[in-house]
């Protein structure tokens, strides 16, 4: 089954010579462990969509036999360039992605967590926010129960 869903990459790791494994926090499906096939090739077209802190619309293939999720397409919505230009902001954004990764069970849908992370990254993109990371963590803990 193929579906489109909005998502943010929380974590990534190379798998084999050409593939990448990621954890996506999606709006409708929650956290998903997914595979990007062939993105580490020189002609890999989805490489930008498989980087941490990238917000995009992902075309997902859910295998009926194995339960595995493959990313087969997508559209980049934002890579938060102002955050990536500032080391302190980048570290804050990565910390927020790490918190979301640790507090979002795989396969458990939580649109509130997705929206919280997306809005927090957008706020960090808009300018410096000293208390954003702490506020994000507290709200995420509240949503996690």
N, CA, C and O atoms as a MOPAC input file, in Angstrom:
PM7 MOZYME 1SCF
protein

 N      0.84200 1    -1.16200 1     0.00000 1
 C      0.00000 1     0.00000 1     0.00000 1
 C      0.89800 1     1.23900 1     0.00000 1
 O      1.85600 1     1.30900 1     0.76900 1
 N      0.59700 1     2.19600 1    -0.84400 1
 C      1.35100 1     3.44200 1    -0.92600 1
 C      0.51400 1     4.59500 1    -0.38400 1
 O     -0.66500 1     4.73700 1    -0.70800 1
 N      1.15400 1     5.41700 1     0.45200 1
 C      0.49000 1     6.58100 1     1.03500 1
 C      1.45200 1     7.75100 1     1.07700 1
 O      2.66700 1     7.56100 1     1.13300 1
 N      0.91700 1     8.94900 1     1.05000 1
 C      1.71500 1    10.15600 1     1.27600 1
 C      1.46600 1    10.62900 1     2.69000 1
 O      0.33900 1    10.56900 1     3.18300 1
 N      2.52300 1    11.10400 1     3.35100 1
 C      2.38000 1    11.64700 1     4.69600 1
 C      3.46700 1    12.69500 1     4.91000 1
 O      4.57800 1    12.57600 1     4.39400 1
 N      3.12200 1    13.71500 1     5.67700 1
 C      4.10100 1    14.71600 1     6.06100 1
 C      4.96000 1    14.14800 1     7.17600 1
 O      4.46700 1    13.41400 1     8.03300 1
 N      6.23800 1    14.48200 1     7.16800 1
 C      7.11300 1    13.94300 1     8.20300 1
 C      8.39000 1    14.73600 1     8.36700 1
 O      8.75700 1    15.55500 1     7.52400 1
 N      9.05800 1    14.46900 1     9.48000 1
 C     10.34900 1    15.07100 1     9.79900 1
 C     11.30400 1    13.93800 1    10.14500 1
 O     10.95900 1    13.04800 1    10.92200 1
 N     12.49900 1    13.96600 1     9.57500 1
 C     13.50000 1    12.94100 1     9.85900 1
 C     14.10900 1    13.22300 1    11.22600 1
 O     14.63300 1    14.30900 1    11.47600 1
 N     14.03200 1    12.22600 1    12.10900 1
 C     14.59600 1    12.36300 1    13.44900 1
 C     16.01400 1    11.81600 1    13.52900 1
 O     16.84000 1    12.32800 1    14.28500 1
 N     16.29800 1    10.77000 1    12.74600 1
 C     17.56600 1    10.04500 1    12.86700 1
 C     17.84000 1     9.34400 1    11.55500 1
 O     16.90800 1     8.97300 1    10.84300 1
 N     19.10900 1     9.15800 1    11.22600 1
 C     19.45700 1     8.39800 1    10.02800 1
 C     20.75400 1     7.64800 1    10.22700 1
 O     21.60400 1     8.03800 1    11.02800 1
 N     20.89200 1     6.55000 1     9.47400 1
 C     22.10800 1     5.75000 1     9.50800 1
 C     22.25300 1     5.05900 1     8.16600 1
 O     21.26800 1     4.60200 1     7.58600 1
 N     23.47300 1     4.98200 1     7.67800 1
 C     23.71000 1     4.24700 1     6.43800 1
 C     23.49300 1     2.76400 1     6.69400 1
 O     23.85400 1     2.24300 1     7.74900 1
 N     22.89800 1     2.09100 1     5.71300 1
 C     22.64000 1     0.65400 1     5.79300 1
 C     23.18000 1     0.01900 1     4.52300 1
 O     22.61300 1     0.19200 1     3.44400 1
 N     24.24500 1    -0.69600 1     4.65000 1
 C     24.86700 1    -1.26300 1     3.46400 1
 C     25.60400 1    -0.17800 1     2.69400 1
 O     25.91600 1     0.88400 1     3.23100 1
 N     25.87500 1    -0.46100 1     1.43900 1
 C     26.65600 1     0.47000 1     0.63800 1
 C     25.84500 1     1.64300 1     0.11100 1
 O     26.36800 1     2.75200 1     0.00300 1
 N     24.58200 1     1.42000 1    -0.21700 1
 C     23.80600 1     2.45600 1    -0.88700 1
 C     22.53900 1     2.91300 1    -0.17400 1
 O     21.97000 1     3.93800 1    -0.55000 1
 N     22.08800 1     2.20000 1     0.82300 1
 C     20.81300 1     2.50700 1     1.46300 1
 C     20.99200 1     3.30200 1     2.74900 1
 O     22.08900 1     3.39100 1     3.30100 1
 N     19.88900 1     3.87600 1     3.20900 1
 C     19.84600 1     4.56300 1     4.49500 1
 C     18.61700 1     4.11100 1     5.25800 1
 O     17.55600 1     3.88200 1     4.67700 1
 N     18.77100 1     3.98800 1     6.54300 1
 C     17.65200 1     3.73700 1     7.45000 1
 C     17.39600 1     5.03600 1     8.21000 1
 O     18.33000 1     5.70600 1     8.65100 1
 N     16.13400 1     5.37400 1     8.35500 1
 C     15.76300 1     6.60600 1     9.05600 1
 C     14.59900 1     6.32100 1     9.99800 1
 O     13.90900 1     5.30800 1     9.88000 1
 N     14.40400 1     7.23300 1    10.92400 1
 C     13.17300 1     7.26300 1    11.69800 1
 C     12.49600 1     8.57200 1    11.35100 1
 O     13.05500 1     9.65300 1    11.53900 1
 N     11.27200 1     8.45300 1    10.83600 1
 C     10.45700 1     9.61100 1    10.46300 1
 C      9.37600 1     9.80600 1    11.51500 1
 O      8.75100 1     8.83900 1    11.94900 1
 N      9.15500 1    11.03500 1    11.92300 1
 C      7.98600 1    11.35000 1    12.73400 1
 C      6.95200 1    11.91100 1    11.76700 1
 O      7.09900 1    13.02700 1    11.26700 1
 N      5.90800 1    11.13200 1    11.50600 1
 C      4.90800 1    11.52400 1    10.51800 1
 C      3.63300 1    12.00100 1    11.19500 1
 O      3.37600 1    11.71100 1    12.36300 1
 N      2.85900 1    12.72900 1    10.44100 1
 C      1.62300 1    13.30100 1    10.98400 1
 C      0.57600 1    12.23100 1    11.26400 1
 O     -0.03800 1    12.23600 1    12.33100 1
 N      0.36400 1    11.31600 1    10.32600 1
 C     -0.72400 1    10.34200 1    10.47800 1
 C     -0.29600 1     8.98500 1    11.01500 1
 O     -1.12900 1     8.24800 1    11.54300 1
 N      0.99500 1     8.63200 1    10.89400 1
 C      1.44600 1     7.29700 1    11.27900 1
 C      2.39800 1     7.30300 1    12.46900 1
 O      2.85600 1     6.24000 1    12.89000 1
 N      2.70400 1     8.46600 1    13.01600 1
 C      3.62600 1     8.54300 1    14.14200 1
 C      5.05200 1     8.26600 1    13.70400 1
 O      5.42100 1     8.53700 1    12.56200 1
 N      5.84600 1     7.73200 1    14.60300 1
 C      7.23600 1     7.42400 1    14.28500 1
 C      7.28500 1     6.14900 1    13.44500 1
 O      6.63600 1     5.15300 1    13.76600 1
 N      8.06000 1     6.19800 1    12.36900 1
 C      8.20300 1     5.05300 1    11.47200 1
 C      9.67000 1     4.79600 1    11.19000 1
 O     10.42000 1     5.72200 1    10.88200 1
 N     10.07800 1     3.55000 1    11.29400 1
 C     11.40600 1     3.15200 1    10.82300 1
 C     11.25500 1     2.88600 1     9.33000 1
 O     10.44700 1     2.04900 1     8.92600 1
 N     12.02000 1     3.58700 1     8.51800 1
 C     11.86000 1     3.48000 1     7.06700 1
 C     13.22300 1     3.32700 1     6.39300 1
 O     14.26400 1     3.63300 1     6.97400 1
 N     13.18500 1     2.85000 1     5.16200 1
 C     14.40400 1     2.64500 1     4.38700 1
 C     14.33800 1     3.47400 1     3.11000 1
 O     13.33200 1     3.47800 1     2.40100 1
 N     15.42500 1     4.16800 1     2.84000 1
 C     15.61500 1     4.87900 1     1.57500 1
 C     16.56800 1     4.01600 1     0.75300 1
 O     17.75100 1     3.92200 1     1.08000 1
 N     16.08000 1     3.39800 1    -0.28900 1
 C     16.91800 1     2.54300 1    -1.11400 1
 C     17.72500 1     3.33000 1    -2.13500 1
 O     17.17700 1     4.15200 1    -2.86900 1
 N     19.03200 1     3.07600 1    -2.18100 1
 C     19.90200 1     3.63300 1    -3.21000 1
 C     20.23100 1     5.10500 1    -3.10000 1
 O     20.73400 1     5.67700 1    -4.06700 1
 N     19.97200 1     5.75400 1    -1.96700 1
 C     20.21600 1     7.20500 1    -1.90100 1
 C     21.69200 1     7.56100 1    -1.81000 1
 O     22.06200 1     8.70000 1    -2.09700 1
 N     22.53800 1     6.62700 1    -1.42200 1
 C     23.96900 1     6.92900 1    -1.32700 1
 C     24.70400 1     6.73600 1    -2.65300 1
 O     25.92200 1     6.90000 1    -2.71900 1
 N     23.98000 1     6.39500 1    -3.68800 1
 C     24.58200 1     6.34200 1    -5.02700 1
 C     24.80300 1     7.77500 1    -5.49800 1
 O     24.17900 1     8.70500 1    -4.98800 1
 N     25.67900 1     7.94600 1    -6.45900 1
 C     25.95000 1     9.29900 1    -6.95100 1
 C     24.70700 1     9.93300 1    -7.58500 1
 O     24.57400 1    11.15600 1    -7.59500 1
 N     23.80700 1     9.11300 1    -8.10700 1
 C     22.58700 1     9.64200 1    -8.72300 1
 C     21.37900 1     9.49900 1    -7.78500 1
 O     20.23800 1     9.56000 1    -8.24400 1
 N     21.61300 1     9.31000 1    -6.48900 1
 C     20.51800 1     9.15600 1    -5.53000 1
 C     19.66900 1    10.41600 1    -5.46700 1
 O     20.18400 1    11.49800 1    -5.18700 1
 N     18.38600 1    10.28500 1    -5.72400 1
 C     17.52300 1    11.45700 1    -5.84600 1
 C     16.85500 1    11.87800 1    -4.54000 1
 O     16.37900 1    13.00900 1    -4.43800 1
 N     16.80900 1    11.01100 1    -3.55600 1
 C     16.10800 1    11.33300 1    -2.31700 1
 C     17.05800 1    11.61000 1    -1.15000 1
 O     16.64200 1    11.60100 1     0.00800 1
 N     18.32300 1    11.85300 1    -1.45400 1
 C     19.32500 1    12.03400 1    -0.40100 1
 C     18.97100 1    13.18100 1     0.54000 1
 O     19.09100 1    13.03100 1     1.75600 1
 N     18.54200 1    14.30600 1     0.01300 1
 C     18.20900 1    15.45900 1     0.85600 1
 C     17.03600 1    15.15400 1     1.78300 1
 O     16.98100 1    15.67100 1     2.89900 1
 N     16.10400 1    14.32700 1     1.33600 1
 C     14.94400 1    13.98300 1     2.16200 1
 C     15.28200 1    13.02600 1     3.29800 1
 O     14.45200 1    12.79500 1     4.17700 1
 N     16.48400 1    12.46700 1     3.29200 1
 C     16.84800 1    11.48800 1     4.32100 1
 C     17.78100 1    12.05400 1     5.38300 1
 O     18.36700 1    11.29700 1     6.15600 1
 N     17.92500 1    13.36700 1     5.43000 1
 C     18.78900 1    14.00300 1     6.42400 1
 C     17.99000 1    14.41300 1     7.66300 1
 O     16.82200 1    14.78100 1     7.54100 1
 N     18.59600 1    14.35700 1     8.85000 1
 C     17.89400 1    14.80400 1    10.06300 1
 C     17.45400 1    16.26100 1     9.95600 1
 O     18.11700 1    17.06700 1     9.30400 1
 N     16.35300 1    16.59100 1    10.58700 1
 C     15.76200 1    17.93300 1    10.62600 1
 C     15.18000 1    18.36200 1     9.28700 1
 O     14.99400 1    19.55800 1     9.05900 1
 N     14.89300 1    17.43400 1     8.40900 1
 C     14.27400 1    17.78300 1     7.12900 1
 C     12.78700 1    17.50700 1     7.22700 1
 O     12.36300 1    16.43400 1     7.65500 1
 N     12.00200 1    18.49700 1     6.82200 1
 C     10.54500 1    18.39700 1     6.81800 1
 C     10.10200 1    18.21000 1     5.37900 1
 O     10.45500 1    19.00500 1     4.50800 1
 N      9.33800 1    17.17200 1     5.12900 1
 C      8.91000 1    16.91900 1     3.76800 1
 C      7.61700 1    16.13700 1     3.69600 1
 O      7.07100 1    15.69500 1     4.70700 1
 N      7.14600 1    15.97900 1     2.47600 1
 C      6.02400 1    15.09700 1     2.20800 1
 C      6.62100 1    13.83100 1     1.61000 1
 O      7.27600 1    13.88000 1     0.56900 1
 N      6.39900 1    12.71100 1     2.25900 1
 C      7.03200 1    11.45500 1     1.88700 1
 C      6.01900 1    10.50200 1     1.26300 1
 O      4.88900 1    10.37200 1     1.73300 1
 N      6.45100 1     9.84200 1     0.19900 1
 C      5.65000 1     8.78300 1    -0.43900 1
 C      6.14900 1     7.47900 1     0.16900 1
 O      7.29400 1     7.08100 1    -0.04900 1
 N      5.28100 1     6.81600 1     0.93400 1
 C      5.66700 1     5.63900 1     1.70300 1
 C      5.02900 1     4.38600 1     1.12200 1
 O      3.85500 1     4.38700 1     0.75400 1
 N      5.81300 1     3.32000 1     1.04400 1
 C      5.30000 1     2.02200 1     0.62200 1
 C      5.32100 1     1.08900 1     1.82200 1
 O      6.38700 1     0.77500 1     2.34900 1
 N      4.15200 1     0.64900 1     2.25100 1
 C      4.00400 1    -0.28000 1     3.36300 1
 C      3.86700 1    -1.68200 1     2.77000 1
 O      2.88100 1    -1.97500 1     2.09300 1
 N      4.83900 1    -2.53600 1     3.01700 1
 C      4.80300 1    -3.89200 1     2.48600 1
 C      3.79900 1    -4.72900 1     3.27800 1
 O      3.89300 1    -4.80400 1     4.50300 1
 N      2.83900 1    -5.36100 1     2.59500 1
 C      1.83400 1    -6.15200 1     3.31900 1
 C      2.40900 1    -7.43200 1     3.92100 1
 O      1.85400 1    -7.97400 1     4.87700 1
 N      3.51400 1    -7.91300 1     3.36500 1
 C      4.08200 1    -9.16700 1     3.84800 1
 C      5.04300 1    -8.99100 1     5.01700 1
 O      5.04300 1    -9.79800 1     5.94700 1
 N      5.85300 1    -7.95300 1     4.97600 1
 C      6.89500 1    -7.84200 1     6.00100 1
 C      6.64400 1    -6.73100 1     7.01500 1
 O      7.26000 1    -6.72000 1     8.08100 1
 N      5.76000 1    -5.80900 1     6.70400 1
 C      5.54000 1    -4.68800 1     7.61200 1
 C      6.59800 1    -3.61000 1     7.48200 1
 O      6.56900 1    -2.62500 1     8.22000 1
 N      7.53500 1    -3.78100 1     6.55100 1
 C      8.58700 1    -2.79000 1     6.35000 1
 C      8.03500 1    -1.56700 1     5.61500 1
 O      7.06800 1    -1.66000 1     4.86000 1
 N      8.66800 1    -0.43200 1     5.85200 1
 C      8.27100 1     0.81800 1     5.19600 1
 C      9.43800 1     1.29000 1     4.33600 1
 O     10.56800 1     1.39300 1     4.81200 1
 N      9.15800 1     1.57300 1     3.07500 1
 C     10.16200 1     2.13300 1     2.16100 1
 C      9.70800 1     3.50700 1     1.72500 1
 O      8.52100 1     3.73300 1     1.49000 1
 N     10.64300 1     4.41800 1     1.61800 1
 C     10.35600 1     5.74000 1     1.06900 1
 C     10.66900 1     5.66300 1    -0.42000 1
 O     11.80000 1     5.38000 1    -0.81500 1
 N      9.65700 1     5.91700 1    -1.23900 1
 C      9.83900 1     5.77200 1    -2.68400 1
 C      9.72000 1     7.09400 1    -3.42600 1
 O      9.81500 1     7.13000 1    -4.65300 1
 N      9.51600 1     8.16900 1    -2.69900 1
 C      9.41000 1     9.48200 1    -3.32100 1
 C      9.13700 1    10.52600 1    -2.26700 1
 O      8.96300 1    10.21100 1    -1.08900 1
 N      9.10000 1    11.76100 1    -2.69600 1
 C      8.80100 1    12.80500 1    -1.73400 1
 C      9.04700 1    14.18400 1    -2.28000 1
 O      9.49100 1    14.37800 1    -3.41100 1
 N      8.73600 1    15.13800 1    -1.41900 1
 C      8.87300 1    16.55400 1    -1.77800 1
 C      9.38500 1    17.27800 1    -0.54500 1
 O      8.81000 1    17.16100 1     0.53800 1
 N     10.46300 1    18.02400 1    -0.71200 1
 C     11.07500 1    18.77100 1     0.37700 1
 C     10.23900 1    20.01200 1     0.68200 1
 O      9.96500 1    20.81700 1    -0.20800 1
 N      9.83800 1    20.16200 1     1.93900 1
 C      9.11000 1    21.35600 1     2.35600 1
 C     10.05100 1    22.37100 1     2.99000 1
 O      9.94300 1    23.56700 1     2.71800 1
 N     10.97400 1    21.90900 1     3.83100 1
 C     11.97900 1    22.80200 1     4.41100 1
 C     13.11300 1    21.98300 1     5.00600 1
 O     12.90600 1    20.91100 1     5.57400 1
 N     14.30800 1    22.51900 1     4.85900 1
 C     15.46400 1    21.92500 1     5.53800 1
 C     15.93700 1    22.84900 1     6.65200 1
 O     16.98400 1    22.61300 1     7.25600 1
 N     15.16700 1    23.90200 1     6.92600 1
 C     15.45400 1    24.88500 1     7.96900 1
 C     16.87900 1    25.45200 1     7.82200 1
 O     17.72500 1    25.24800 1     8.69200 1
 N     17.13200 1    26.16500 1     6.71200 1
 C     18.48500 1    26.64700 1     6.41600 1
 C     19.04000 1    27.62100 1     7.44700 1
 O     20.24200 1    27.59400 1     7.71300 1
 N     18.21800 1    28.47200 1     8.03200 1
 C     18.73700 1    29.40700 1     9.04100 1
 C     19.20800 1    28.65900 1    10.28200 1
 O     20.17900 1    29.06200 1    10.92300 1
 N     18.53200 1    27.58700 1    10.61400 1
 C     18.96100 1    26.75700 1    11.74800 1
 C     20.29400 1    26.10400 1    11.42500 1
 O     21.18200 1    26.06900 1    12.27800 1
 N     20.45400 1    25.59400 1    10.22700 1
 C     21.68500 1    24.89700 1     9.84000 1
 C     22.88700 1    25.83200 1     9.72700 1
 O     24.03000 1    25.38600 1     9.82600 1
 N     22.63800 1    27.12100 1     9.52200 1
 C     23.75500 1    28.08400 1     9.44800 1
 C     24.31700 1    28.42900 1    10.81800 1
 O     25.44900 1    28.90300 1    10.91100 1
 N     23.55900 1    28.20600 1    11.87800 1
 C     23.96000 1    28.57400 1    13.23300 1
 C     24.18000 1    27.29300 1    14.04100 1
 O     23.24900 1    26.50800 1    14.22700 1
 N     25.40500 1    27.08100 1    14.51800 1
 C     25.74500 1    25.85500 1    15.23100 1
 C     24.88700 1    25.66800 1    16.48100 1
 O     24.41000 1    24.56400 1    16.74200 1
 N     24.69000 1    26.71600 1    17.24100 1
 C     23.89200 1    26.60900 1    18.46900 1
 C     22.43900 1    26.21400 1    18.14900 1
 O     21.85700 1    25.37300 1    18.83400 1
 N     21.86900 1    26.81700 1    17.12100 1
 C     20.50500 1    26.48100 1    16.71700 1
 C     20.43500 1    25.05000 1    16.17900 1
 O     19.46300 1    24.33900 1    16.43300 1
 N     21.45800 1    24.62900 1    15.43900 1
 C     21.50000 1    23.26200 1    14.92000 1
 C     21.51700 1    22.25300 1    16.05900 1
 O     20.80400 1    21.25000 1    16.01700 1
 N     22.32700 1    22.51500 1    17.06800 1
 C     22.39500 1    21.60400 1    18.21000 1
 C     21.06600 1    21.55600 1    18.96100 1
 O     20.65200 1    20.49500 1    19.42800 1
 N     20.40500 1    22.69300 1    19.07600 1
 C     19.08300 1    22.70900 1    19.71800 1
 C     18.07400 1    21.90200 1    18.90600 1
 O     17.30100 1    21.12600 1    19.46800 1
 N     18.08000 1    22.08100 1    17.59600 1
 C     17.14300 1    21.35200 1    16.73800 1
 C     17.41700 1    19.85000 1    16.79000 1
 O     16.48000 1    19.05400 1    16.84600 1
 N     18.68100 1    19.46000 1    16.77300 1
 C     19.01500 1    18.03900 1    16.86000 1
 C     18.61700 1    17.46300 1    18.21600 1
 O     18.19700 1    16.31000 1    18.30100 1
 N     18.74800 1    18.26200 1    19.27400 1
 C     18.31400 1    17.81000 1    20.60300 1
 C     16.80800 1    17.59700 1    20.62800 1
 O     16.33100 1    16.63500 1    21.23000 1
 N     16.05300 1    18.47800 1    19.98200 1
 C     14.60400 1    18.30400 1    19.92000 1
 C     14.24200 1    17.04800 1    19.12200 1
 O     13.32700 1    16.31700 1    19.50000 1
 N     14.95500 1    16.79600 1    18.02400 1
 C     14.70700 1    15.57700 1    17.24400 1
 C     15.02800 1    14.33600 1    18.07800 1
 O     14.30000 1    13.34500 1    18.02000 1
 N     16.10500 1    14.38600 1    18.84500 1
 C     16.47600 1    13.26500 1    19.70900 1
 C     15.41700 1    13.01500 1    20.77900 1
 O     15.06000 1    11.86700 1    21.04200 1
 N     14.91500 1    14.07900 1    21.39200 1
 C     13.84700 1    13.91400 1    22.38700 1
 C     12.61000 1    13.28900 1    21.76100 1
 O     12.00100 1    12.39300 1    22.34500 1
 N     12.23500 1    13.76100 1    20.57200 1
 C     11.06800 1    13.20800 1    19.88300 1
 C     11.28500 1    11.73400 1    19.53900 1
 O     10.35600 1    10.93100 1    19.62200 1
 N     12.50800 1    11.38300 1    19.15600 1
 C     12.83500 1     9.99600 1    18.84400 1
 C     12.65600 1     9.10900 1    20.07500 1
 O     12.06500 1     8.03200 1    19.99400 1
 N     13.16400 1     9.56500 1    21.19700 1
 C     13.12600 1     8.75500 1    22.42500 1
 C     11.72600 1     8.65300 1    23.03300 1
 O     11.42300 1     7.67900 1    23.72100 1
 N     10.86800 1     9.65000 1    22.78500 1
 C      9.54700 1     9.66700 1    23.41100 1
 C      8.40700 1     9.35600 1    22.44500 1
 O      7.24200 1     9.58200 1    22.77000 1
 N      8.73500 1     8.83600 1    21.25500 1
 C      7.70700 1     8.47800 1    20.26800 1
 C      7.88300 1     7.02000 1    19.87800 1
 O      8.77300 1     6.70200 1    19.08900 1
 N      7.05800 1     6.12800 1    20.40900 1
 C      7.18400 1     4.71500 1    20.03500 1
 C      6.90800 1     4.50500 1    18.55200 1
 O      6.04600 1     5.16400 1    17.97000 1
 N      7.64700 1     3.58000 1    17.94900 1
 C      7.47300 1     3.26400 1    16.53800 1
 C      6.04900 1     2.75000 1    16.30700 1
 O      5.57300 1     1.86500 1    17.01800 1
 N      5.38300 1     3.31500 1    15.30800 1
 C      4.05500 1     2.86800 1    14.92100 1
 C      2.90800 1     3.46000 1    15.72000 1
 O      1.74700 1     3.14700 1    15.45600 1
 N      3.20800 1     4.30200 1    16.68400 1
 C      2.16000 1     4.89700 1    17.50600 1
 C      1.85900 1     6.29700 1    16.97800 1
 O      2.67900 1     7.20400 1    17.11900 1
 N      0.69300 1     6.47500 1    16.37300 1
 C      0.33700 1     7.76200 1    15.76100 1
 C      0.15700 1     8.83500 1    16.83000 1
 O     -0.50000 1     8.61500 1    17.84800 1
 N      0.75100 1     9.99500 1    16.57800 1
 C      0.61800 1    11.12400 1    17.48300 1
 C      0.77400 1    12.42000 1    16.69200 1
 O      1.86600 1    12.98400 1    16.63000 1
 N     -0.32100 1    12.89500 1    16.08400 1
 C     -0.22300 1    14.12900 1    15.30400 1
 C      0.19700 1    15.32700 1    16.15000 1
 O      0.78300 1    16.27700 1    15.63000 1
 N     -0.10000 1    15.29000 1    17.45500 1
 C      0.27800 1    16.40300 1    18.33300 1
 C      1.79700 1    16.50600 1    18.45400 1
 O      2.33900 1    17.61100 1    18.45200 1
 N      2.49100 1    15.37300 1    18.56000 1
 C      3.95900 1    15.38700 1    18.64900 1
 C      4.57100 1    15.89200 1    17.34700 1
 O      5.52600 1    16.66800 1    17.35700 1
 N      4.00900 1    15.44100 1    16.22800 1
 C      4.49800 1    15.90200 1    14.92800 1
 C      4.34300 1    17.42000 1    14.81200 1
 O      5.28700 1    18.11800 1    14.44200 1
 N      3.14700 1    17.92800 1    15.13100 1
 C      2.90500 1    19.37000 1    15.01900 1
 C      3.78700 1    20.15800 1    15.98300 1
 O      4.26500 1    21.23800 1    15.63800 1
 N      4.00500 1    19.63400 1    17.17700 1
 C      4.87400 1    20.29900 1    18.14600 1
 C      6.29500 1    20.42200 1    17.60100 1
 O      6.89500 1    21.49400 1    17.67600 1
 N      6.83400 1    19.33900 1    17.05500 1
 C      8.19100 1    19.37900 1    16.50800 1
 C      8.26700 1    20.30600 1    15.30200 1
 O      9.21100 1    21.08700 1    15.18400 1
 N      7.29500 1    20.23000 1    14.41300 1
 C      7.31900 1    21.07700 1    13.21300 1
 C      7.25000 1    22.55100 1    13.58100 1
 O      7.98800 1    23.36200 1    13.02400 1
 N      6.38300 1    22.90200 1    14.50100 1
 C      6.25600 1    24.30500 1    14.91600 1
 C      7.48600 1    24.77500 1    15.68500 1
 O      7.88700 1    25.93300 1    15.56000 1
 N      8.08000 1    23.90600 1    16.46500 1
 C      9.27500 1    24.27500 1    17.22200 1
 C     10.45700 1    24.51900 1    16.28800 1
 O     11.21700 1    25.46900 1    16.47900 1
 N     10.61400 1    23.66200 1    15.27600 1
 C     11.68600 1    23.88400 1    14.30400 1
 C     11.44700 1    25.16100 1    13.50500 1
 O     12.39600 1    25.88300 1    13.19900 1
 N     10.19100 1    25.44700 1    13.16400 1
 C      9.86000 1    26.68300 1    12.44900 1
 C     10.13600 1    27.90400 1    13.33100 1
 O     10.61200 1    28.92300 1    12.83100 1
 N      9.84800 1    27.82000 1    14.62400 1
 C     10.13300 1    28.93000 1    15.54100 1
 C     11.62600 1    29.14500 1    15.67200 1
 O     12.08600 1    30.28500 1    15.73400 1
 N     12.38800 1    28.06200 1    15.71400 1
 C     13.84700 1    28.17100 1    15.78300 1
 C     14.39600 1    28.76900 1    14.48900 1
 O     15.38200 1    29.50600 1    14.51000 1
 N     13.76400 1    28.45400 1    13.37700 1
 C     14.14800 1    29.02000 1    12.07600 1
 C     13.90800 1    30.53100 1    12.04600 1
 O     14.67100 1    31.27500 1    11.43000 1
 N     12.84800 1    30.97400 1    12.71500 1
 C     12.48000 1    32.39600 1    12.70100 1
 C     13.45400 1    33.26900 1    13.48800 1
 O     13.58100 1    34.46000 1    13.20400 1
 N     14.12900 1    32.70400 1    14.45400 1
 C     15.07500 1    33.49800 1    15.23100 1
 C     15.45100 1    32.80900 1    16.52300 1
 O     14.88800 1    31.76900 1    16.86500 1
 N     16.40700 1    33.38600 1    17.25000 1
 C     16.86600 1    32.75700 1    18.48600 1
 C     15.75200 1    32.68400 1    19.53000 1
 O     14.97400 1    33.62000 1    19.71200 1
 N     15.70700 1    31.55400 1    20.19600 1
 C     14.71200 1    31.33900 1    21.24400 1
 C     15.38100 1    30.54100 1    22.35800 1
 O     15.53700 1    29.32400 1    22.25700 1
 N     15.76800 1    31.23100 1    23.40400 1
 C     16.54900 1    30.58700 1    24.45300 1
 C     15.81600 1    29.47800 1    25.18800 1
 O     16.44000 1    28.49800 1    25.59500 1
 N     14.52100 1    29.60700 1    25.36600 1
 C     13.76500 1    28.64300 1    26.15200 1
 C     12.99400 1    27.64900 1    25.29200 1
 O     12.23200 1    26.84000 1    25.82100 1
 N     13.17500 1    27.69600 1    23.99800 1
 C     12.40600 1    26.83500 1    23.10500 1
 C     12.67400 1    25.35500 1    23.35600 1
 O     11.73600 1    24.56000 1    23.41400 1
 N     13.92100 1    24.98300 1    23.50200 1
 C     14.27400 1    23.57700 1    23.70700 1
 C     13.66600 1    23.02900 1    25.00100 1
 O     13.12900 1    21.92200 1    25.01600 1
 N     13.75100 1    23.80300 1    26.07900 1
 C     13.18000 1    23.36200 1    27.36000 1
 C     11.65700 1    23.28400 1    27.27600 1
 O     11.05800 1    22.32100 1    27.75500 1
 N     11.03500 1    24.28200 1    26.67700 1
 C      9.58100 1    24.26900 1    26.51900 1
 C      9.12500 1    23.10300 1    25.66300 1
 O      8.12000 1    22.45800 1    25.96200 1
 N      9.87200 1    22.83300 1    24.58900 1
 C      9.55500 1    21.69500 1    23.72700 1
 C      9.62000 1    20.39400 1    24.52800 1
 O      8.72500 1    19.55300 1    24.43800 1
 N     10.68400 1    20.24000 1    25.31000 1
 C     10.84600 1    19.02100 1    26.09700 1
 C      9.72300 1    18.82300 1    27.10500 1
 O      9.23300 1    17.70800 1    27.27800 1
 N      9.31500 1    19.89800 1    27.76800 1
 C      8.23200 1    19.78800 1    28.74300 1
 C      6.90400 1    19.42800 1    28.08400 1
 O      6.16100 1    18.58700 1    28.59000 1
 N      6.61000 1    20.07000 1    26.95200 1
 C      5.36100 1    19.77000 1    26.24300 1
 C      5.38900 1    18.35300 1    25.68600 1
 O      4.36800 1    17.66500 1    25.69800 1
 N      6.53800 1    17.91100 1    25.20100 1
 C      6.66500 1    16.55300 1    24.67800 1
 C      6.45800 1    15.52300 1    25.79300 1
 O      5.79900 1    14.50500 1    25.58400 1
 N      7.01700 1    15.78800 1    26.96500 1
 C      6.79700 1    14.89400 1    28.10500 1
 C      5.31500 1    14.84200 1    28.47900 1
 O      4.78700 1    13.78000 1    28.80900 1
 N      4.66400 1    15.97900 1    28.42500 1
 C      3.22800 1    16.01900 1    28.71500 1
 C      2.45300 1    15.16800 1    27.70300 1
 O      1.55000 1    14.42200 1    28.08400 1
 N      2.80200 1    15.27700 1    26.41400 1
 C      2.11400 1    14.50400 1    25.38800 1
 C      2.42700 1    12.99600 1    25.50000 1
 O      1.61400 1    12.15200 1    25.12200 1
 N      3.61800 1    12.68200 1    26.02600 1
 C      4.01600 1    11.27400 1    26.17200 1
 C      3.31400 1    10.62000 1    27.35900 1
 O      3.26700 1     9.39400 1    27.45900 1
 N      2.77100 1    11.43800 1    28.25200 1
 C      2.03700 1    10.90400 1    29.39100 1
 C      2.92900 1    10.80600 1    30.56700 1
 O      2.49700 1    10.37500 1    31.63600 1

